[in-house]
Amino acid sequence: VIRIAGNDYLVLGHGREGRFGMDEEPKFWVKSAFDLTTGERKIVKLEFHEAFTSRIGEVVFHYHRNPEKESAILSTMWGHPNFMQGYAVTDEKGNVLRVLDLVEGGTLSSLISRAGEDHETYFYTRLPEILDRLIEAYEAIGFLHDCRELHGDIRRDHILIDRSTGRFVWIDFDYAYQTEINPVGFDLYGLGNVLSYVVGKGDVTIQDLREKRADVLDSLTDNDINIVWANRVMNLAKVFPYIPDSLNNVLMHFARGAEIFYDSVTELINDIKMFRDMMCKL
C-alpha cells in the first residue's frame, strides 16, 4: 500500500514499456493501483529520472524524464477531454508523485491494426472519421504548445481512445527535451509519424515492400523515407497511388527530401483539414 496525501492505494502491479521496450520491459516506477477510499483503479507514477541524446538528421535533441513537467501539464490540462487526468503531490523527500485516472480504452495502434479491410476501402470509408478525431487531438497539442508546454513523447501508443466518448486522449508526457531549433519540432515529428501510421493503415516499411511490393521498392529513393525512422516510407502515394497530393504533400514534410518543414501544429492541422474538406466533396 502506498499512502499519498493521506489516501491509501493498493498496488496491483507495475507498468511495462510496450512496443518500444525489450520484451515488455517493466517500468517499476509506474504502478497500477486500487484506490482504497473510492474503489477506483488508478495509475501511480513514482519519481524516476533518465537522460539520453538523440539525433534527427543533423539536429541533436537532449531528453530527460521530468516529473515536474508532467505535474505542470496535469494542472494546465485539468478538465481537457483530450488529455489524461490526474494530480501530483510532493512527498516529504521532495519526490513528485502522480496519481492518474485510468483511461478506459485501447490504443490508436490497436484501432488501426483491427481494421480488416484492404487499404483502399479503409482509405475511403474509415480514414475520414479517424482523421476527424485525430485533428481534434492535434488541436489539443496545439493548445498545449500555446500554454508553453511540450508533450515530449508523441507516438501512436500514447493516444488512447476513451471508450465512453470515442475521443483520442494523450497520455505520458513526462519527457522533456532541449534543442537549438524550433522547440516544438520534436512534437511535430511525432505528429507526422502518427499521421503516416494512420494514413498507411500501419507502418509501411522497406521490409514489407521487399516481401510484397518489390515493384514499389524499386521506385523509392532516399528522399521518400521517413526522416526519423530509416525503414519507414513517407511517400505513401508511391505505394497507394489513389492518395492525393493534398495529403501526400503533408507526409512529405517529414521525409528526408523535405526542404520545407512545419513551424507549428496549426500549419500541420490546416493542411490536413484541406485534404479532409476535399474528401467531403468526393
C-alpha positions in Angstrom: 0.0 0.0 0.0 1.2 3.5 -0.9 -0.2 6.4 1.1 -0.3 9.6 -0.9 -1.7 12.8 0.5 -3.5 10.9 3.2 -5.1 8.4 0.8 -4.2 4.7 0.5 -3.6 3.0 -2.8 -3.2 -0.8 -3.0 -0.5 -1.6 -5.6 -1.6 -4.3 -8.1 1.4 -4.4 -10.4 3.7 -2.3 -12.5 3.6 -0.9 -16.0 5.5 -2.1 -19.0 7.2 -0.3 -21.8 5.1 -1.8 -24.6 6.3 -1.9 -28.2 9.4 0.2 -27.6 10.7 -2.0 -24.6 12.8 -5.0 -24.6 10.5 -8.0 -24.2 7.8 -5.9 -22.5 10.5 -4.3 -20.3 9.0 -3.4 -16.8 8.6 0.2 -15.7 8.9 -0.3 -12.0 8.2 3.4 -11.3 4.7 3.1 -12.8 2.2 1.2 -10.7 -1.3 0.0 -11.3 -3.3 0.7 -8.1 -6.6 0.4 -6.4 -7.9 3.5 -4.5 -8.9 2.0 -1.1 -11.2 5.0 -0.5 -13.2 5.3 -3.7 -12.7 1.8 -5.2 -11.4 3.2 -8.5 -8.5 1.9 -10.5 -5.6 4.4 -10.8 -2.1 4.7 -12.2 0.6 5.9 -9.7 3.8 7.2 -11.1 6.8 7.4 -8.8 9.7 9.7 -9.4 12.2 8.4 -11.9 15.0 10.1 -13.8 16.8 9.2 -17.0 18.5 11.2 -19.8 19.7 10.4 -23.3 20.6 12.2 -26.6 19.1 11.5 -30.0 19.6 12.9 -33.5 17.1 13.7 -36.3 19.1 14.5 -39.4 21.7 17.0 -38.3 19.6 18.2 -35.3 20.5 17.0 -31.8 17.9 16.6 -29.1 18.7 16.2 -25.4 16.0 14.3 -23.4 15.3 13.8 -19.8 12.4 12.4 -17.8 10.9 15.2 -15.8 8.2 14.5 -13.2 7.7 18.2 -12.5 6.9 18.8 -16.2 4.2 16.2 -16.2 2.8 17.6 -13.0 2.6 21.1 -14.6 0.8 19.7 -17.7 -1.7 17.8 -15.5 -2.5 21.1 -13.8 -2.7 23.1 -17.0 -4.8 20.5 -18.9 -7.1 19.8 -16.0 -10.6 19.1 -17.4 -9.4 18.9 -21.0 -11.0 15.8 -22.7 -8.0 15.1 -24.9 -5.5 14.7 -22.0 -5.2 12.1 -19.3 -6.3 13.5 -15.9 -4.8 13.3 -12.5 -2.9 15.2 -9.9 0.6 15.4 -8.4 1.9 15.7 -4.9 5.4 16.1 -3.5 6.3 13.8 -0.6 8.5 14.6 2.4 11.7 13.7 0.4 10.8 16.0 -2.4 9.7 13.3 -4.9 6.9 14.2 -7.3 4.3 11.5 -7.4 1.4 11.5 -9.9 -2.0 9.8 -9.4 -3.7 9.3 -12.7 -7.2 8.4 -13.8 -7.3 5.2 -15.9 -8.4 5.9 -19.5 -10.7 3.1 -20.3 -10.0 2.1 -23.9 -7.4 0.8 -26.3 -4.6 2.5 -28.2 -4.8 4.2 -31.6 -2.5 1.4 -32.9 -4.9 -1.3 -31.8 -7.7 0.5 -33.6 -5.8 0.6 -36.8 -4.5 -2.9 -36.5 -8.0 -4.2 -36.1 -9.2 -2.7 -39.4 -9.7 -5.8 -41.5 -10.5 -4.3 -44.9 -8.0 -3.7 -47.7 -6.2 -0.3 -47.7 -8.2 1.3 -50.5 -11.5 0.5 -48.8 -10.1 1.7 -45.5 -8.8 4.9 -47.1 -12.2 6.0 -48.4 -14.5 4.6 -45.8 -12.8 4.5 -42.4 -10.0 7.1 -42.6 -12.2 10.2 -42.8 -13.8 9.6 -39.4 -10.4 8.7 -37.8 -8.9 11.9 -39.2 -11.7 14.0 -37.6 -10.8 12.6 -34.2 -7.1 12.9 -34.9 -7.5 16.6 -35.9 -9.1 17.2 -32.6 -6.2 15.5 -30.8 -3.7 17.6 -32.8 -5.6 20.7 -31.9 -5.2 19.7 -28.3 -1.4 19.5 -28.8 -1.5 23.0 -30.4 -3.3 24.3 -27.3 -0.6 22.7 -25.1 2.0 24.5 -27.1 0.1 27.8 -26.7 0.4 27.2 -23.0 4.2 26.9 -23.4 4.3 23.2 -22.7 5.5 20.2 -24.8 4.3 16.7 -24.8 7.8 15.3 -25.4 6.9 11.7 -26.4 4.3 11.8 -29.1 3.7 8.3 -30.6 0.7 6.2 -31.6 0.6 4.1 -28.4 0.4 7.4 -26.3 -3.0 8.0 -27.8 -5.8 6.1 -26.0 -9.3 6.0 -27.2 -11.8 6.8 -24.5 -14.4 4.0 -24.6 -17.2 6.3 -23.4 -16.6 9.3 -25.7 -14.6 7.9 -28.6 -12.1 10.8 -28.1 -8.4 10.4 -28.6 -6.6 11.0 -25.3 -3.0 11.9 -24.9 -1.0 10.1 -22.1 2.5 10.0 -20.8 4.0 13.5 -21.1 6.9 13.4 -18.6 9.7 13.6 -21.2 11.3 17.0 -21.7 13.9 17.9 -24.3 16.1 20.7 -25.4 17.3 21.6 -28.9 18.7 24.5 -30.7 16.0 24.6 -33.3 12.2 25.1 -33.1 11.3 24.0 -29.6 8.1 22.3 -30.8 10.0 20.4 -33.5 10.2 17.0 -31.9 6.5 17.1 -31.1 5.8 17.9 -34.7 7.9 14.9 -35.9 5.9 12.7 -33.6 2.6 14.0 -35.1 4.0 13.3 -38.6 4.8 9.8 -37.6 1.3 9.2 -36.2 -0.3 10.7 -39.3 1.7 8.4 -41.6 0.7 5.4 -39.5 -3.0 6.3 -39.7 -2.9 7.1 -43.5 -0.9 3.9 -44.3 -3.1 1.7 -42.2 0.0 0.8 -40.3 3.7 1.4 -40.9 4.8 0.9 -44.5 8.3 -0.4 -44.2 11.1 -1.3 -46.5 11.0 -4.8 -45.2 7.3 -5.3 -46.1 7.7 -3.8 -49.5 10.7 -6.1 -50.2 8.4 -9.1 -49.5 5.2 -7.9 -51.1 5.7 -5.0 -53.4 9.2 -5.2 -55.0 7.9 -3.0 -57.9 7.3 -0.1 -55.5 10.6 -0.6 -53.7 12.5 -0.1 -57.0 10.8 3.3 -57.4 11.8 4.7 -54.0 14.7 7.0 -53.3 16.2 8.2 -50.0 14.1 11.3 -50.3 10.9 9.2 -49.9 12.0 7.8 -46.5 11.0 9.0 -43.0 13.5 11.5 -41.7 13.4 9.8 -38.2 12.9 6.1 -39.0 15.1 4.8 -41.8 12.9 1.8 -42.6 9.6 3.6 -42.9 8.2 5.1 -46.2 6.7 8.6 -46.1 5.9 8.9 -49.8 2.8 6.7 -49.5 1.5 7.8 -52.9 4.1 5.6 -54.5 2.6 2.7 -52.6 -1.1 3.7 -52.8 -1.5 5.8 -55.9 -5.0 6.9 -55.0 -3.6 9.0 -52.2 -4.0 12.6 -53.5 -1.2 15.2 -53.5 -3.0 17.3 -50.9 -2.4 14.6 -48.3 0.9 13.1 -49.6 2.5 16.5 -49.6 1.7 16.8 -45.8 3.5 13.5 -45.2 6.5 14.6 -47.4 7.2 17.4 -44.9 8.5 14.6 -42.7 10.6 12.8 -45.3 14.4 13.0 -45.9 13.9 15.0 -49.0 11.9 17.7 -47.3 13.0 21.3 -47.9 10.2 22.9 -46.0 9.2 22.0 -42.5 6.2 22.8 -40.3 6.8 25.5 -37.7 3.7 24.9 -35.7 0.9 22.4 -35.1 -1.6 24.9 -36.6 0.2 24.8 -40.0 0.0 21.0 -40.0 -3.6 20.9 -39.0 -4.6 23.4 -41.7 -3.1 21.2 -44.4 -4.8 18.1 -43.0 -8.1 20.0 -43.0 -7.6 21.0 -46.6 -7.4 17.3 -47.6 -10.3 16.4 -45.3 -12.5 19.1 -46.9 -11.6 17.8 -50.3 -12.7 14.3 -49.2 -16.1 15.6 -48.2 -16.7 16.8 -51.8 -15.9 13.4 -53.3 
